[in-house]
Amino acid sequence: MDALAKGGFFRLRFGADGLTDGVLEENRKGYTVKELFALNRYLRERGFHIVLSNIVTTPYSTFDDLVESLLMSMVFPMDKGTFANIGILADSN
């Protein structure tokens, strides 16, 4: 990350694929919301602006999962609240 910063990069875009542990688990991501917050803090401390792509629900999500995802999207610390996109995965049936 230090090499990117020295090279003039200042904005990073990445896909979290969920801001709740339930959605992350359903997407089989292998990391937790706590780890996402730690990564975000690490990058921001080095001067990066974060752009996040986020999946709010999966086909198996409940209404409570949707509410939790939306609330987490609002509190996730980012510069100017930048989300690249917010996806809702619905059941195809």
Secondary structure as GFF3:
##gff-version 3
##sequence-region A 1 93
A	DSSP	alpha_helix	2	6	.	.	.	ID=ss1
A	DSSP	beta_strand	11	15	.	.	.	ID=ss2
A	DSSP	alpha_helix	21	26	.	.	.	ID=ss3
A	DSSP	alpha_helix	33	45	.	.	.	ID=ss4
A	DSSP	beta_strand	49	57	.	.	.	ID=ss5
A	DSSP	alpha_helix	63	75	.	.	.	ID=ss6
A	DSSP	three_ten_helix	79	81	.	.	.	ID=ss7
A	DSSP	beta_strand	83	88	.	.	.	ID=ss8
###
